[in-house]
């Protein structure tokens, strides 16, 4: 289903982002540039996969899936700023602040964040709980980033919040959008927390900057992936898309 | 009712903001510092006044009122940044970036924005529509700010979005939280749009930087205030608190 899912994600993002003809044009342009196209879209794929795993259709979760990607991309825009990571390139292109200026990058990020919540609220089912899940992740991801900048060295806290919180919100929103029961929401939340941690350990291995030695990090990544997949047992819907995604992420080379 | 309303606003803000004992402490501290206490709280007063004018109780709109103040304060934190207005003082104290550093100010603003939506979603009635109204304002206020920075000189666009959008969302959210009908929501939206414009004209007079001459700006402020008050006729609830607020804002000296 992944190709169809990616098409749904790109289509929905294009639908909800401001037209380039809207005012001010530079804001619409910067917002669309930030979200890009053809990215990996891991978080929205988790959201759609969770909807299917909870017994619904992936179309049920189209808006929450777009919302989590908008939120994720705003965090990247702000992380790249000169006063944060001071990055000039991302995905082989100039970062938003490098291309549009620092003020416009801050503002485009701010607008993407607001838009994310507006899009999440458009879910036909459980919109209140979906927005709450997204807001928890929105505060959590900032807490993780502040902790990272402060260099407290609490890896668990940073990984859980900076990375896994958005994975968790994606899964919970997908399950809620599909009308999943509490047991499904909780199981998918657990799947996503473990997948988020696995993703971060794997990222450390690829970047060669793990706080642990290589063999320990590999074990942590493997165990977290196993725990993620185990959490899927007992769900009423089709869990194959999420299993494929989890397995692919563990083996990813970029 | 204004004293009681202000107490409800401060109480709700204190309830929803992260405790100083939460992690990371610097984030909670910066968020609370940004929101401050004892401010004028104009937007939440509009929200509570709209709930009463729509026939409900002001307690119905406590969460939306807190949400609009959180959103407003995040915009101030980001507007003050060095790459934006580069302000070092606000309300007689160092600005957030001056006190906590630029990265923490960006992040505290980001977290306040996410929190605003989470708090709005807690409204017992119409939470989906309330979040949508807040998100429209959240994108609109950024559009107004970008247009202002770009110096296009379109005063109507800038005032409508940079200032009035938050007033409009405050009123709509209050009416929706009180279970007001479509006619009430629309009337209160019109009230707030006009009040927002009046507020901005009045601001220009106080700052001495109006794009028009003094006499024209005074007429614009007076007419917008009259239009705001006229929009309140026909509402089923008590419109006195909003009338008092509108009259007081036109006469404000700070």
Interface residues (C-beta under 8 A of the other chain):
Chain A: X18 X23 X24 X26 X27 X74 X75 X78 X81 X83 X84 X101 X102 X103 X104 X106 X107 X108 X109 X110 X111 X113 X114 X115 X117 X118 X119 X120 X121 X122 X127 X128 X129 X131 X132 X134 X135 X136 X137 X138 X139 X142 X143 X145 X146 X147 X149 X150 X152 X157
Chain B: X18 X23 X24 X26 X27 X74 X75 X78 X81 X83 X84 X101 X102 X103 X104 X106 X107 X108 X109 X110 X111 X113 X114 X115 X117 X118 X119 X120 X121 X122 X127 X128 X129 X131 X132 X134 X135 X136 X137 X138 X139 X142 X143 X145 X146 X147 X149 X150 X152 X157
